[in-house]
């Protein structure tokens, strides 16, 4: 299978999802793509002090700065695209900022209306640590926040909310190297775009940003012939994961849990009610993110959670 290099330059980036955006690269199923991406804002240079204005890829910023779209030859709506994260390597710098919004949530936390709080991070890829200007050091767990395809309808769509159709700004910290994300194909050729590198993030992305950073991602793109689900799901080094996205937290939770019940039924031959009973003991529900206009919830079934005795 071929290995492709996709570098960041003005002709290889986008900040919207649209089925009419031409592909910048075409690959065959099973090919590997080594993709460079800028941070979500599209900074061309790091800040030298908190809040410093630096050059951006897009001066009229409308959404995440993403690399793509990438065409996967032969992909059609109804297929399941597999995105395997073989390696995820952050750049040597990143930032986190909180308190830029003024809404009911930030007001309830007492952080609205003041100066935003910036953290500038030096990232050590060998030690897998990040250290900010206050001397705080955290462990790095890199992943891509945005992995997605356009909507099937004509028009330009925001990169901000994650969607059950096409994925996008999922922001799930579990999708580290060694994981495979499965996305229902929405348009011919898939037209996958990726970016929004995160060197580390907590579940929820509670301040609105993670450690935002440039990223180099080694991805294997394929078409899954026999997926266990027709919805977005993932296999990580230690678990199976299903997702829910909705402006209503209860609806997002039901979406994620319902998909996991379907998976449990297929794995263990259970009725749906028995699958729910088992899930109550072994499935973890986590809030993926609260930052993107749409609640994200993921259900996690650890590989060693259930042992079936013959």
N, C-alpha and C positions, 0 to 999 in steps of 0.2 A: 504494500500500500504506500501511496505517496505521502511525503511530508512537505507541507507548505509553510511559508513564512509570511505573516501579515503584519506589516509595520504601521505605525501611526504616522499619517501625513494628511494634508487637507482632503485628498481624494478617497481616503479609506475610513472616514469617520461620519457618524450621523448623530443627531440628537432628537430624533423622532422615530416612531414606528410607522411605516407606510409600506403597503404592498407594491407601491409604484417606485420606491427607491431602488435603483439598479444595484445588483450585486457587485461587490468589489473583488470577489474571488469565487470561483466555482470548484467544488471538490466532489469526489466520488464517495459513497458510503464506505466507511472503514478508513478513510484518510485521516491523517494527523495534521492539525493546524497549530502552529506556534504563533500566538496572537499577542501583540503588544496593545496595551490600553492605558490611557491617561486616567487620572482620578476623575470622579464623577463630575466635577466642575470643569474639567478640561484644562487644568493649569499646565502651562508649558515650563514653568520654573517653580521651585519651592518658595515659600515665604521665608524671609529672613527675620521677621518679627511678627508677632500675632496680629492677624487682621490686615497685613500688608496686601495691597492690590498688586497682583502679578498678571502677566500676559496669559490670555486664554485662547484655546483653539477656536472657540466661537465667541465673537464679540457680542452677538445678539443671543445670549444664552437662553434656550427654551427647555432644555431637559438634560438628562445625563449625557455625557460625552461617551459614545459607544463606538467600538470598532466593528465594521461590517457595513451592509449585510453580507453573509456568506451563503452562497447557494449550495445545497446538497443535491446533486443530480438525481433525478428520479423520485424525489420526495413529493408526495401528494397529500392533500387534505384527507384525513382518515388514517394516515400512517403515524407511527410513533417515532420521533427523533430521539436518539440517545446521545447525550453529551457526557463523555467520560473525562474527568479532570485528572490527567496523568501527573501534572506538576503545576503548581501555582506559586510564582516567585514575586514577592512585592519589591517595589523600588526601595531606595534607601531613605525615604522620607515620607511623612504623612501628616495629616492634621485631623483634628476633631473640633467641632464648634457646636455650642448649645446656646439657647436663649435668644435666637434670632427671630422667633415667631412671637406674635402676640395673639393668643387665642385662649379659649377657656381652659385648655389643658395646662399651658405654661403659666397662666394666671393662678391656677390652683396650686402650682408648685412654687409660686412666688418668684419666678424668674422672668416674667414678662416686663417689658418697658425699660430694662436696664441695658448695660453694655453686654454684648455677647461674650461668652467665655471660650477662649481659644486654647487648644493644646497643640503644640508643634512637636512632632515625634521624629527622633532619629531611629531608623530601623536597622537592626543587625540581623542579616539573613542567616549567617552562620550560627549564631547563638539563638536565633528565633526569638528575639526580644525587641521591644520598643521602649525608648526612654524619652519622656517629655521634658520641657524646660524647668519643671519643678523637681526633677530627679526621680519621678515615679517610673518604675519599670514594670512592664506587663509581658506576658507570653504571647507570641504571635500565633495566629491560627488562620492563615490566609484563605480567602474565598472570593468569588465574584458575586457582587450583589445583583447584577442584572444579566440574565441569560434568557433571551426571548425572541419571539417572532412577531411579525405584524398581525393586526386584526384582518379577518377576511374581507371586511368592508372597505370600500374606497375611502380615502381621506388620510389625514395625518393625526396620529394618536400620541398622547403624552406618554413619556417613559416612566412617569412617577408611580401610578398604581400598578400592582401586580394583577394579572388576569388569569382566570382559569383557561381561557383560550390564548395560547401563545406564551404564557409565563411572563417574563420580564423582570421587574424589580422585586424579586422574591425575598432577597436579603436573609437567607437562611444560613446561619453560621455552621450548620452541619455539613455543608457541601464543600468539604475540604478535599485535598488531593487524595485520590483513591476512590472517590465517589462517582456515581453515574446518575445524572438527572435525565428523566424521561418526560418529553413534552409532546402533546398532540400537535401534529403539523397543521398549520392554519392556512397556508398558501402554497401554491406550487413552488418547489425548490427550497422550501422552508424559510430562506432569507433570515438566517440567524444573526443577531447582533449581541455582543457581549461587552462588559465593562463594569464600572463602579467597583473597582478593587477595594477590598477591605482587608487590612492586615490583622485586625481583630475586631470583634463585636460581641456584645452580650445579647442574649435573647431579648427581643423587643426593640433594640436600637433606640433606647428611651429618650436620648437627647436629640434625635433626628439625624445624627451622623455617627459613623463608626470611626476607626482609624482609616480615613480615606487616603488612598495611595495609588500610584501607578502599579501596573501588574503585567507580568509576562506569564501567559497561560498556555500550557501544552494540552490540547484538547483532541480527543478522537471522536469524530462525528459518524454516527451510523443510523440505520433504520432497524428498529427492533421488530422482528417478525411475529413474536408471540408475547406481547406484554401482559402482565397480570391484571392491569387496569387500563382503562381508556382515559384516565385523568392524570394530571401531573403527579409524579411520584419519584422516589429516589432510593437508591441503594448506596449506603455509605460503608466505610470499613467495619462498622459494628452494628448497623441497624437498617431497618426498612422505614421509610418516611412517606407520609401522605400529607397533602396540603389543602387548606381552605382559605379563600380570599373573599371578603365581603365587607361592606360598610357596617354591617351588624355583626358584632362579635359572636353572638349565639349562632348565626347562620354560618360564619366562617368555621366555627368549632364543629358544627354538625357536618359540614362538607368534608373537613379533614378526617373526622372520626368515621363518617360513613364510608369513605374510601378505604380506611384501614379495616373496617369490618368486612368489606368485600374481599380484601386481601387475605384476612384471617380465614374466611370461609374457604377460599381456594386452597390455602396452605394446609388446613387441618380438616377439611370436610365437615365443617360445623354448620348448624342452622344459624341464621342471623342473630337470633336471641341468645344462643349459646356463645356466639362470637362476641357479643356485647358483654356478656357475663365474664368471659375470659379477659377481654380488654380492660375491664374494670380493675383487674389485678396486675396486668402486665404492660399496658400501653400508657405512655406519658403524653400529655397534651401540653404544648408549649406555645407561647405567644411569639411568633416569628418576628414581627415588627409592628409598631404602632405609628410609624412615621410617614406613611405613604398614602394617605387619604382612604386607604382600604386596610382593614385589619387583616393580618396574616396569622394563621394558626397552623402548626404542624403537629402531627401525631407520630410518635416514635415507638417502634417495636424493636427492642434490642435483639440481636441474633441469639443470645443465650437466655432469653426470657422464658421460653417454653421448650421443654424437652418432651417429645412424644415417645412413650415407651411402647414397644411392640408387644 
